[in-house]
């Protein structure tokens, strides 16, 4: 049975290459992934790649000096068709995470990621774009 998001593309922004590869193995049958290891790299990819959803590691981008995550979320919301951004973090109650959520995150998930919860969130985001 197919889902609403079959083979839609997701920009996965995570500096942890091994974790990104794991997510691709687990979800790769349903989603096509583009990858970026930083918010700045993701912004460049968004200029050249067409994606439906951004999946963002909030922990990996915090403390980079230029608020990579916030800049990326703001840029996606300023596109002609705002892209949903799903963030994931080890601490959903952290002050910085709350700031980012208020900046326009579509959803925030806590780690360790629950695959079913992640799929549900991705499907909802893709339906929003469709």
N, CA, C and O atoms as CSV, one atom per row, in Angstrom:
chain,resi,resn,atom,element,x,y,z
A,1,UNK,N,N,0.840,-1.185,0.000
A,1,UNK,CA,C,0.000,0.000,0.000
A,1,UNK,C,C,0.881,1.243,0.000
A,1,UNK,O,O,1.861,1.311,0.742
A,2,UNK,N,N,0.540,2.212,-0.819
A,2,UNK,CA,C,1.356,3.417,-0.894
A,2,UNK,C,C,0.854,4.458,0.087
A,2,UNK,O,O,-0.291,4.420,0.538
A,3,UNK,N,N,1.738,5.384,0.405
A,3,UNK,CA,C,1.366,6.479,1.298
A,3,UNK,C,C,1.229,7.743,0.474
A,3,UNK,O,O,1.555,7.770,-0.712
A,4,UNK,N,N,0.739,8.792,1.124
A,4,UNK,CA,C,0.533,10.069,0.440
A,4,UNK,C,C,1.848,10.668,-0.029
A,4,UNK,O,O,1.843,11.588,-0.847
A,5,UNK,N,N,2.947,10.182,0.456
A,5,UNK,CA,C,4.231,10.813,0.182
A,5,UNK,C,C,5.174,9.911,-0.614
A,5,UNK,O,O,6.389,10.104,-0.571
A,6,UNK,N,N,4.632,8.927,-1.340
A,6,UNK,CA,C,5.481,7.992,-2.060
A,6,UNK,C,C,6.485,8.725,-2.941
A,6,UNK,O,O,6.117,9.527,-3.799
A,7,UNK,N,N,7.737,8.435,-2.711
A,7,UNK,CA,C,8.856,8.948,-3.460
A,7,UNK,C,C,8.941,10.466,-3.518
A,7,UNK,O,O,9.612,11.012,-4.395
A,8,UNK,N,N,8.282,11.149,-2.611
A,8,UNK,CA,C,8.504,12.581,-2.485
A,8,UNK,C,C,9.896,12.797,-1.932
A,8,UNK,O,O,10.456,11.933,-1.258
A,9,UNK,N,N,10.438,13.949,-2.222
A,9,UNK,CA,C,11.817,14.174,-1.802
A,9,UNK,C,C,11.886,14.964,-0.500
A,9,UNK,O,O,11.096,15.873,-0.243
A,10,UNK,N,N,12.857,14.576,0.295
A,10,UNK,CA,C,13.089,15.159,1.608
A,10,UNK,C,C,14.525,15.653,1.652
A,10,UNK,O,O,15.448,14.921,1.296
A,11,UNK,N,N,14.715,16.888,2.085
A,11,UNK,CA,C,16.060,17.393,2.325
A,11,UNK,C,C,16.393,17.100,3.776
A,11,UNK,O,O,15.809,17.689,4.686
A,12,UNK,N,N,17.324,16.197,3.990
A,12,UNK,CA,C,17.744,15.788,5.323
A,12,UNK,C,C,18.975,16.604,5.713
A,12,UNK,O,O,20.022,16.507,5.073
A,13,UNK,N,N,18.839,17.405,6.764
A,13,UNK,CA,C,19.925,18.286,7.213
A,13,UNK,C,C,20.427,17.762,8.548
A,13,UNK,O,O,19.795,17.952,9.588
A,14,UNK,N,N,21.579,17.097,8.499
A,14,UNK,CA,C,22.139,16.482,9.699
A,14,UNK,C,C,23.643,16.343,9.504
A,14,UNK,O,O,24.080,15.766,8.508
A,15,UNK,N,N,24.451,16.861,10.441
A,15,UNK,CA,C,25.895,16.733,10.299
A,15,UNK,C,C,26.407,15.318,10.558
A,15,UNK,O,O,27.559,15.015,10.248
A,16,UNK,N,N,25.586,14.464,11.112
A,16,UNK,CA,C,25.978,13.084,11.422
A,16,UNK,C,C,25.688,12.196,10.203
A,16,UNK,O,O,24.558,11.750,10.004
A,17,UNK,N,N,26.712,11.952,9.405
A,17,UNK,CA,C,26.557,11.190,8.172
A,17,UNK,C,C,26.035,9.775,8.425
A,17,UNK,O,O,25.210,9.281,7.657
A,18,UNK,N,N,26.496,9.126,9.475
A,18,UNK,CA,C,26.052,7.756,9.769
A,18,UNK,C,C,24.566,7.731,10.091
A,18,UNK,O,O,23.853,6.830,9.650
A,19,UNK,N,N,24.087,8.713,10.858
A,19,UNK,CA,C,22.660,8.765,11.190
A,19,UNK,C,C,21.842,9.052,9.939
A,19,UNK,O,O,20.772,8.474,9.750
A,20,UNK,N,N,22.336,9.937,9.088
A,20,UNK,CA,C,21.638,10.240,7.835
A,20,UNK,C,C,21.529,8.989,6.964
A,20,UNK,O,O,20.484,8.738,6.365
A,21,UNK,N,N,22.602,8.208,6.894
A,21,UNK,CA,C,22.563,6.968,6.118
A,21,UNK,C,C,21.555,5.984,6.697
A,21,UNK,O,O,20.854,5.298,5.953
A,22,UNK,N,N,21.484,5.914,8.021
A,22,UNK,CA,C,20.518,5.030,8.677
A,22,UNK,C,C,19.088,5.448,8.334
A,22,UNK,O,O,18.260,4.599,8.001
A,23,UNK,N,N,18.795,6.732,8.411
A,23,UNK,CA,C,17.454,7.197,8.056
A,23,UNK,C,C,17.130,6.869,6.599
A,23,UNK,O,O,16.011,6.463,6.287
A,24,UNK,N,N,18.093,7.041,5.724
A,24,UNK,CA,C,17.870,6.709,4.317
A,24,UNK,C,C,17.562,5.225,4.126
A,24,UNK,O,O,16.698,4.864,3.326
A,25,UNK,N,N,18.267,4.368,4.860
A,25,UNK,CA,C,17.993,2.928,4.747
A,25,UNK,C,C,16.597,2.588,5.254
A,25,UNK,O,O,15.893,1.773,4.658
A,26,UNK,N,N,16.204,3.213,6.353
A,26,UNK,CA,C,14.911,2.903,6.958
A,26,UNK,C,C,13.750,3.477,6.139
A,26,UNK,O,O,12.707,2.834,6.010
A,27,UNK,N,N,13.922,4.669,5.591
A,27,UNK,CA,C,12.821,5.356,4.910
A,27,UNK,C,C,12.985,5.456,3.398
A,27,UNK,O,O,12.107,5.986,2.717
A,28,UNK,N,N,14.082,4.961,2.871
A,28,UNK,CA,C,14.407,5.137,1.461
A,28,UNK,C,C,13.445,4.510,0.479
A,28,UNK,O,O,13.412,4.919,-0.682
A,29,UNK,N,N,12.662,3.535,0.896
A,29,UNK,CA,C,11.697,2.924,-0.018
A,29,UNK,C,C,10.515,3.852,-0.273
A,29,UNK,O,O,9.822,3.721,-1.282
A,30,UNK,N,N,10.291,4.779,0.632
A,30,UNK,CA,C,9.139,5.674,0.528
A,30,UNK,C,C,9.529,7.086,0.132
A,30,UNK,O,O,8.743,7.788,-0.504
A,31,UNK,N,N,10.718,7.509,0.493
A,31,UNK,CA,C,11.146,8.882,0.260
A,31,UNK,C,C,12.495,8.902,-0.461
A,31,UNK,O,O,13.339,8.029,-0.256
A,32,UNK,N,N,12.676,9.916,-1.307
A,32,UNK,CA,C,13.962,10.149,-1.948
A,32,UNK,C,C,14.652,11.259,-1.158
A,32,UNK,O,O,14.059,12.310,-0.913
A,33,UNK,N,N,15.882,11.032,-0.768
A,33,UNK,CA,C,16.592,11.969,0.100
A,33,UNK,C,C,17.645,12.763,-0.648
A,33,UNK,O,O,18.395,12.230,-1.465
A,34,UNK,N,N,17.679,14.038,-0.347
A,34,UNK,CA,C,18.808,14.920,-0.638
A,34,UNK,C,C,19.425,15.164,0.729
A,34,UNK,O,O,18.709,15.202,1.729
A,35,UNK,N,N,20.741,15.330,0.789
A,35,UNK,CA,C,21.367,15.517,2.101
A,35,UNK,C,C,22.205,16.777,2.144
A,35,UNK,O,O,22.799,17.203,1.154
A,36,UNK,N,N,22.228,17.362,3.352
A,36,UNK,CA,C,23.093,18.502,3.636
A,36,UNK,C,C,23.582,18.336,5.069
A,36,UNK,O,O,22.856,17.835,5.928
A,37,UNK,N,N,24.811,18.760,5.318
A,37,UNK,CA,C,25.360,18.593,6.663
A,37,UNK,C,C,25.289,19.876,7.488
A,37,UNK,O,O,25.660,19.877,8.662
A,38,UNK,N,N,24.816,20.972,6.881
A,38,UNK,CA,C,24.697,22.244,7.615
A,38,UNK,C,C,23.527,23.036,7.050
A,38,UNK,O,O,23.020,22.749,5.965
A,39,UNK,N,N,23.115,24.032,7.810
A,39,UNK,CA,C,22.043,24.900,7.334
A,39,UNK,C,C,22.442,25.673,6.092
A,39,UNK,O,O,21.636,25.849,5.178
A,40,UNK,N,N,23.694,26.138,6.056
A,40,UNK,CA,C,24.169,26.869,4.876
A,40,UNK,C,C,24.180,25.972,3.637
A,40,UNK,O,O,23.774,26.402,2.557
A,41,UNK,N,N,24.639,24.741,3.787
A,41,UNK,CA,C,24.626,23.804,2.668
A,41,UNK,C,C,23.189,23.514,2.234
A,41,UNK,O,O,22.911,23.388,1.042
A,42,UNK,N,N,22.286,23.412,3.195
A,42,UNK,CA,C,20.875,23.170,2.874
A,42,UNK,C,C,20.287,24.339,2.082
A,42,UNK,O,O,19.530,24.130,1.133
A,43,UNK,N,N,20.635,25.564,2.470
A,43,UNK,CA,C,20.138,26.729,1.739
A,43,UNK,C,C,20.598,26.695,0.280
A,43,UNK,O,O,19.831,27.032,-0.622
A,44,UNK,N,N,21.848,26.291,0.051
A,44,UNK,CA,C,22.348,26.165,-1.322
A,44,UNK,C,C,21.600,25.073,-2.081
A,44,UNK,O,O,21.255,25.250,-3.250
A,45,UNK,N,N,21.349,23.943,-1.415
A,45,UNK,CA,C,20.624,22.839,-2.063
A,45,UNK,C,C,19.208,23.265,-2.431
A,45,UNK,O,O,18.695,22.874,-3.480
A,46,UNK,N,N,18.576,24.063,-1.578
A,46,UNK,CA,C,17.204,24.500,-1.857
A,46,UNK,C,C,17.121,25.369,-3.108
A,46,UNK,O,O,16.061,25.474,-3.726
A,47,UNK,N,N,18.234,25.989,-3.479
A,47,UNK,CA,C,18.260,26.800,-4.693
A,47,UNK,C,C,18.286,25.938,-5.948
A,47,UNK,O,O,17.848,26.375,-7.012
A,48,UNK,N,N,18.801,24.712,-5.829
A,48,UNK,CA,C,18.973,23.867,-7.018
A,48,UNK,C,C,18.135,22.596,-7.006
A,48,UNK,O,O,17.954,21.979,-8.055
A,49,UNK,N,N,17.620,22.188,-5.855
A,49,UNK,CA,C,16.869,20.938,-5.739
A,49,UNK,C,C,15.417,21.231,-5.394
A,49,UNK,O,O,15.108,22.180,-4.673
A,50,UNK,N,N,14.553,20.411,-5.916
A,50,UNK,CA,C,13.136,20.517,-5.585
A,50,UNK,C,C,12.812,19.466,-4.523
A,50,UNK,O,O,12.938,18.267,-4.770
A,51,UNK,N,N,12.400,19.915,-3.358
A,51,UNK,CA,C,12.032,19.001,-2.282
A,51,UNK,C,C,10.675,19.407,-1.731
A,51,UNK,O,O,10.248,20.553,-1.873
A,52,UNK,N,N,10.002,18.447,-1.098
A,52,UNK,CA,C,8.689,18.716,-0.514
A,52,UNK,C,C,8.762,19.009,0.985
A,52,UNK,O,O,7.911,19.716,1.526
A,53,UNK,N,N,9.785,18.462,1.652
A,53,UNK,CA,C,9.891,18.580,3.109
A,53,UNK,C,C,11.367,18.705,3.489
A,53,UNK,O,O,12.239,18.132,2.835
A,54,UNK,N,N,11.634,19.461,4.553
A,54,UNK,CA,C,12.975,19.534,5.120
A,54,UNK,C,C,12.933,18.831,6.474
A,54,UNK,O,O,12.089,19.141,7.315
A,55,UNK,N,N,13.844,17.886,6.680
A,55,UNK,CA,C,13.983,17.169,7.945
A,55,UNK,C,C,15.285,17.646,8.573
A,55,UNK,O,O,16.358,17.444,8.004
A,56,UNK,N,N,15.199,18.282,9.750
A,56,UNK,CA,C,16.299,19.062,10.300
A,56,UNK,C,C,16.696,18.587,11.695
A,56,UNK,O,O,15.861,18.531,12.598
A,57,UNK,N,N,17.975,18.245,11.868
A,57,UNK,CA,C,18.509,17.910,13.182
A,57,UNK,C,C,18.786,19.220,13.916
A,57,UNK,O,O,19.753,19.918,13.609
A,58,UNK,N,N,17.941,19.545,14.880
A,58,UNK,CA,C,18.087,20.810,15.603
A,58,UNK,C,C,19.317,20.822,16.499
A,58,UNK,O,O,19.936,21.870,16.685
A,59,UNK,N,N,19.675,19.681,17.050
A,59,UNK,CA,C,20.842,19.616,17.934
A,59,UNK,C,C,22.139,19.819,17.165
A,59,UNK,O,O,23.052,20.484,17.654
A,60,UNK,N,N,22.227,19.263,15.990
A,60,UNK,CA,C,23.454,19.330,15.208
A,60,UNK,C,C,23.759,20.706,14.670
A,60,UNK,O,O,24.903,20.991,14.317
A,61,UNK,N,N,22.749,21.573,14.599
A,61,UNK,CA,C,22.966,22.898,14.025
A,61,UNK,C,C,23.071,23.987,15.066
A,61,UNK,O,O,23.465,25.107,14.743
A,62,UNK,N,N,22.732,23.695,16.297
A,62,UNK,CA,C,22.825,24.720,17.328
A,62,UNK,C,C,24.285,24.932,17.707
A,62,UNK,O,O,25.092,24.002,17.687
A,63,UNK,N,N,24.597,26.144,18.045
A,63,UNK,CA,C,25.958,26.470,18.454
A,63,UNK,C,C,26.910,26.659,17.293
A,63,UNK,O,O,28.125,26.658,17.494
A,64,UNK,N,N,26.395,26.821,16.083
A,64,UNK,CA,C,27.259,27.022,14.927
A,64,UNK,C,C,27.626,28.498,14.744
A,64,UNK,O,O,28.345,28.843,13.807
A,65,UNK,N,N,27.139,29.365,15.627
A,65,UNK,CA,C,27.526,30.763,15.556
A,65,UNK,C,C,26.594,31.628,14.740
A,65,UNK,O,O,26.438,32.810,15.047
A,66,UNK,N,N,25.972,31.087,13.720
A,66,UNK,CA,C,25.126,31.927,12.877
A,66,UNK,C,C,23.682,31.432,12.839
A,66,UNK,O,O,22.944,31.737,11.902
A,67,UNK,N,N,23.287,30.683,13.839
A,67,UNK,CA,C,21.904,30.206,13.925
A,67,UNK,C,C,21.435,29.575,12.619
A,67,UNK,O,O,20.398,29.942,12.066
A,68,UNK,N,N,22.214,28.630,12.148
A,68,UNK,CA,C,21.921,27.882,10.932
A,68,UNK,C,C,20.464,27.442,10.839
A,68,UNK,O,O,19.803,27.653,9.823
A,69,UNK,N,N,19.978,26.833,11.903
A,69,UNK,CA,C,18.620,26.287,11.890
A,69,UNK,C,C,17.570,27.355,11.690
A,69,UNK,O,O,16.657,27.186,10.882
A,70,UNK,N,N,17.685,28.454,12.416
A,70,UNK,CA,C,16.721,29.548,12.271
A,70,UNK,C,C,16.757,30.143,10.872
A,70,UNK,O,O,15.708,30.418,10.289
A,71,UNK,N,N,17.932,30.340,10.337
A,71,UNK,CA,C,18.054,30.902,8.982
A,71,UNK,C,C,17.404,29.979,7.960
A,71,UNK,O,O,16.732,30.441,7.037
A,72,UNK,N,N,17.601,28.692,8.124
A,72,UNK,CA,C,17.020,27.727,7.198
A,72,UNK,C,C,15.495,27.731,7.293
A,72,UNK,O,O,14.812,27.725,6.269
A,73,UNK,N,N,14.961,27.740,8.505
A,73,UNK,CA,C,13.503,27.747,8.679
A,73,UNK,C,C,12.901,29.015,8.090
A,73,UNK,O,O,11.878,28.967,7.407
A,74,UNK,N,N,13.535,30.135,8.354
A,74,UNK,CA,C,13.022,31.401,7.795
A,74,UNK,C,C,13.057,31.383,6.269
A,74,UNK,O,O,12.115,31.841,5.622
A,75,UNK,N,N,14.126,30.862,5.696
A,75,UNK,CA,C,14.247,30.811,4.233
A,75,UNK,C,C,13.181,29.917,3.625
A,75,UNK,O,O,12.631,30.244,2.573
A,76,UNK,N,N,12.875,28.790,4.269
A,76,UNK,CA,C,11.848,27.893,3.708
A,76,UNK,C,C,10.466,28.515,3.806
A,76,UNK,O,O,9.617,28.269,2.949
A,77,UNK,N,N,10.228,29.311,4.827
A,77,UNK,CA,C,8.909,29.936,4.961
A,77,UNK,C,C,8.739,31.109,3.999
A,77,UNK,O,O,7.614,31.532,3.734
A,78,UNK,N,N,9.846,31.637,3.473
A,78,UNK,CA,C,9.775,32.760,2.544
A,78,UNK,C,C,9.660,32.323,1.092
A,78,UNK,O,O,9.491,33.167,0.213
A,79,UNK,N,N,9.747,31.038,0.819
A,79,UNK,CA,C,9.597,30.549,-0.556
A,79,UNK,C,C,8.160,30.796,-1.017
A,79,UNK,O,O,7.264,30.966,-0.190
A,80,UNK,N,N,7.938,30.816,-2.328
A,80,UNK,CA,C,6.593,31.068,-2.840
A,80,UNK,C,C,5.598,30.030,-2.312
A,80,UNK,O,O,4.447,30.363,-2.027
A,81,UNK,N,N,6.027,28.803,-2.183
A,81,UNK,CA,C,5.241,27.769,-1.509
A,81,UNK,C,C,6.081,27.331,-0.322
A,81,UNK,O,O,7.087,26.642,-0.486
A,82,UNK,N,N,5.666,27.731,0.871
A,82,UNK,CA,C,6.451,27.454,2.080
A,82,UNK,C,C,6.657,25.954,2.256
A,82,UNK,O,O,5.709,25.171,2.196
A,83,UNK,N,N,7.897,25.574,2.471
A,83,UNK,CA,C,8.217,24.161,2.704
A,83,UNK,C,C,8.045,23.829,4.171
A,83,UNK,O,O,8.514,24.576,5.030
A,84,UNK,N,N,7.382,22.723,4.479
A,84,UNK,CA,C,7.317,22.315,5.881
A,84,UNK,C,C,8.687,21.826,6.350
A,84,UNK,O,O,9.383,21.105,5.635
A,85,UNK,N,N,9.057,22.231,7.559
A,85,UNK,CA,C,10.309,21.801,8.167
A,85,UNK,C,C,9.961,21.005,9.420
A,85,UNK,O,O,9.269,21.498,10.311
A,86,UNK,N,N,10.449,19.772,9.473
A,86,UNK,CA,C,10.273,18.916,10.640
A,86,UNK,C,C,11.621,18.848,11.341
A,86,UNK,O,O,12.615,18.428,10.749
A,87,UNK,N,N,11.653,19.262,12.599
A,87,UNK,CA,C,12.884,19.226,13.367
A,87,UNK,C,C,12.887,18.054,14.324
A,87,UNK,O,O,11.832,17.589,14.756
A,88,UNK,N,N,14.079,17.577,14.654
A,88,UNK,CA,C,14.189,16.554,15.688
A,88,UNK,C,C,15.337,16.916,16.617
A,88,UNK,O,O,16.352,17.475,16.200
A,89,UNK,N,N,15.147,16.578,17.902
A,89,UNK,CA,C,16.082,16.994,18.938
A,89,UNK,C,C,16.032,16.034,20.119
A,89,UNK,O,O,15.066,15.292,20.294
A,90,UNK,N,N,17.075,16.060,20.916
A,90,UNK,CA,C,17.106,15.268,22.148
A,90,UNK,C,C,16.359,15.972,23.259
A,90,UNK,O,O,15.985,15.336,24.244
A,91,UNK,N,N,16.130,17.273,23.127
A,91,UNK,CA,C,15.507,18.024,24.210
A,91,UNK,C,C,14.472,18.994,23.656
A,91,UNK,O,O,14.801,20.130,23.316
A,92,UNK,N,N,13.208,18.543,23.565
A,92,UNK,CA,C,12.164,19.385,22.986
A,92,UNK,C,C,11.788,20.559,23.881
A,92,UNK,O,O,11.072,21.459,23.441
A,93,UNK,N,N,12.251,20.568,25.118
A,93,UNK,CA,C,11.901,21.649,26.032
A,93,UNK,C,C,12.971,22.735,26.110
A,93,UNK,O,O,12.797,23.739,26.802
A,94,UNK,N,N,14.056,22.532,25.409
A,94,UNK,CA,C,15.145,23.506,25.434
A,94,UNK,C,C,14.675,24.852,24.881
A,94,UNK,O,O,13.905,24.896,23.922
A,95,UNK,N,N,15.127,25.921,25.470
A,95,UNK,CA,C,14.716,27.270,25.076
A,95,UNK,C,C,14.959,27.527,23.577
A,95,UNK,O,O,14.093,28.067,22.890
A,96,UNK,N,N,16.125,27.141,23.087
A,96,UNK,CA,C,16.446,27.367,21.670
A,96,UNK,C,C,15.480,26.602,20.763
A,96,UNK,O,O,15.077,27.106,19.714
A,97,UNK,N,N,15.112,25.390,21.167
A,97,UNK,CA,C,14.165,24.606,20.381
A,97,UNK,C,C,12.815,25.310,20.328
A,97,UNK,O,O,12.163,25.324,19.284
A,98,UNK,N,N,12.398,25.886,21.430
A,98,UNK,CA,C,11.134,26.621,21.453
A,98,UNK,C,C,11.192,27.837,20.522
A,98,UNK,O,O,10.220,28.130,19.825
A,99,UNK,N,N,12.308,28.533,20.508
A,99,UNK,CA,C,12.481,29.668,19.590
A,99,UNK,C,C,12.354,29.211,18.144
A,99,UNK,O,O,11.687,29.849,17.329
A,100,UNK,N,N,13.004,28.099,17.845
A,100,UNK,CA,C,12.972,27.581,16.484
A,100,UNK,C,C,11.559,27.138,16.131
A,100,UNK,O,O,11.098,27.377,15.015
A,101,UNK,N,N,10.876,26.504,17.057
A,101,UNK,CA,C,9.499,26.079,16.815
A,101,UNK,C,C,8.622,27.284,16.500
A,101,UNK,O,O,7.797,27.230,15.588
A,102,UNK,N,N,8.794,28.360,17.239
A,102,UNK,CA,C,8.008,29.558,17.002
A,102,UNK,C,C,8.367,30.218,15.670
A,102,UNK,O,O,7.557,30.954,15.107
A,103,UNK,N,N,9.562,29.963,15.169
A,103,UNK,CA,C,9.985,30.541,13.893
A,103,UNK,C,C,9.295,29.874,12.712
A,103,UNK,O,O,9.380,30.374,11.590
A,104,UNK,N,N,8.613,28.758,12.941
A,104,UNK,CA,C,7.851,28.178,11.844
A,104,UNK,C,C,8.054,26.704,11.573
A,104,UNK,O,O,7.771,26.245,10.466
A,105,UNK,N,N,8.532,25.949,12.542
A,105,UNK,CA,C,8.631,24.504,12.325
A,105,UNK,C,C,7.249,23.907,12.132
A,105,UNK,O,O,6.300,24.292,12.816
A,106,UNK,N,N,7.132,22.975,11.207
A,106,UNK,CA,C,5.883,22.250,10.986
A,106,UNK,C,C,5.629,21.272,12.126
A,106,UNK,O,O,4.496,21.102,12.575
A,107,UNK,N,N,6.703,20.632,12.588
A,107,UNK,CA,C,6.600,19.653,13.664
A,107,UNK,C,C,7.969,19.520,14.313
A,107,UNK,O,O,8.991,19.803,13.688
A,108,UNK,N,N,7.985,19.093,15.558
A,108,UNK,CA,C,9.238,18.799,16.243
A,108,UNK,C,C,9.085,17.438,16.908
A,108,UNK,O,O,8.091,17.168,17.582
A,109,UNK,N,N,10.082,16.587,16.708
A,109,UNK,CA,C,10.067,15.230,17.247
A,109,UNK,C,C,11.243,15.064,18.193
A,109,UNK,O,O,12.309,15.646,17.991
A,110,UNK,N,N,11.032,14.258,19.231
A,110,UNK,CA,C,12.162,14.023,20.128
A,110,UNK,C,C,12.878,12.745,19.754
A,110,UNK,O,O,12.303,11.797,19.219
A,111,UNK,N,N,14.178,12.769,20.067
A,111,UNK,CA,C,15.011,11.605,19.821
A,111,UNK,C,C,15.082,10.780,21.092
A,111,UNK,O,O,14.953,11.337,22.182
A,112,UNK,N,N,15.278,9.491,20.995
A,112,UNK,CA,C,15.471,8.771,19.743
A,112,UNK,C,C,14.194,8.782,18.912
A,112,UNK,O,O,13.086,8.691,19.442
A,113,UNK,N,N,14.372,8.894,17.602
A,113,UNK,CA,C,13.223,8.998,16.709
A,113,UNK,C,C,12.432,7.696,16.672
A,113,UNK,O,O,12.999,6.607,16.588
A,114,UNK,N,N,11.139,7.830,16.736
A,114,UNK,CA,C,10.218,6.722,16.528
A,114,UNK,C,C,9.895,6.716,15.034
A,114,UNK,O,O,9.351,7.694,14.521
A,115,UNK,N,N,10.216,5.639,14.334
A,115,UNK,CA,C,10.072,5.589,12.883
A,115,UNK,C,C,8.626,5.814,12.462
A,115,UNK,O,O,8.377,6.524,11.488
A,116,UNK,N,N,7.668,5.226,13.171
A,116,UNK,CA,C,6.259,5.404,12.811
A,116,UNK,C,C,5.844,6.859,12.991
A,116,UNK,O,O,5.129,7.406,12.151
A,117,UNK,N,N,6.275,7.482,14.061
A,117,UNK,CA,C,5.950,8.885,14.305
A,117,UNK,C,C,6.575,9.768,13.226
A,117,UNK,O,O,5.946,10.713,12.748
A,118,UNK,N,N,7.805,9.459,12.850
A,118,UNK,CA,C,8.479,10.212,11.798
A,118,UNK,C,C,7.738,10.061,10.469
A,118,UNK,O,O,7.513,11.050,9.772
A,119,UNK,N,N,7.361,8.836,10.113
A,119,UNK,CA,C,6.608,8.615,8.870
A,119,UNK,C,C,5.290,9.381,8.885
A,119,UNK,O,O,4.915,9.996,7.887
A,120,UNK,N,N,4.587,9.344,10.017
A,120,UNK,CA,C,3.321,10.059,10.139
A,120,UNK,C,C,3.529,11.558,9.911
A,120,UNK,O,O,2.760,12.189,9.185
A,121,UNK,N,N,4.556,12.118,10.523
A,121,UNK,CA,C,4.835,13.538,10.374
A,121,UNK,C,C,5.219,13.882,8.930
A,121,UNK,O,O,4.757,14.885,8.385
A,122,UNK,N,N,6.061,13.054,8.317
A,122,UNK,CA,C,6.431,13.277,6.911
A,122,UNK,C,C,5.210,13.201,6.001
A,122,UNK,O,O,5.063,14.023,5.097
A,123,UNK,N,N,4.339,12.231,6.226
A,123,UNK,CA,C,3.130,12.099,5.419
A,123,UNK,C,C,2.226,13.327,5.563
A,123,UNK,O,O,1.685,13.825,4.576
A,124,UNK,N,N,2.064,13.814,6.803
A,124,UNK,CA,C,1.241,15.009,7.025
A,124,UNK,C,C,1.850,16.215,6.303
A,124,UNK,O,O,1.129,17.005,5.694
A,125,UNK,N,N,3.161,16.352,6.373
A,125,UNK,CA,C,3.831,17.481,5.725
A,125,UNK,C,C,3.670,17.402,4.215
A,125,UNK,O,O,3.441,18.417,3.557
A,126,UNK,N,N,3.788,16.208,3.668
A,126,UNK,CA,C,3.650,16.057,2.210
A,126,UNK,C,C,2.215,16.338,1.768
A,126,UNK,O,O,2.003,16.926,0.708
A,127,UNK,N,N,1.242,15.932,2.554
A,127,UNK,CA,C,-0.155,16.232,2.206
A,127,UNK,C,C,-0.398,17.745,2.215
A,127,UNK,O,O,-1.174,18.264,1.413
A,128,UNK,N,N,0.264,18.427,3.117
A,128,UNK,CA,C,0.114,19.888,3.211
A,128,UNK,C,C,0.640,20.562,1.944
A,128,UNK,O,O,0.072,21.550,1.480
A,129,UNK,N,N,1.708,20.032,1.398
A,129,UNK,CA,C,2.320,20.622,0.200
A,129,UNK,C,C,1.513,20.292,-1.051
A,129,UNK,O,O,1.414,21.104,-1.971
A,130,UNK,N,N,0.938,19.092,-1.076
A,130,UNK,CA,C,0.217,18.619,-2.279
A,130,UNK,C,C,-0.998,19.448,-2.611
A,130,UNK,O,O,-1.691,19.165,-3.588
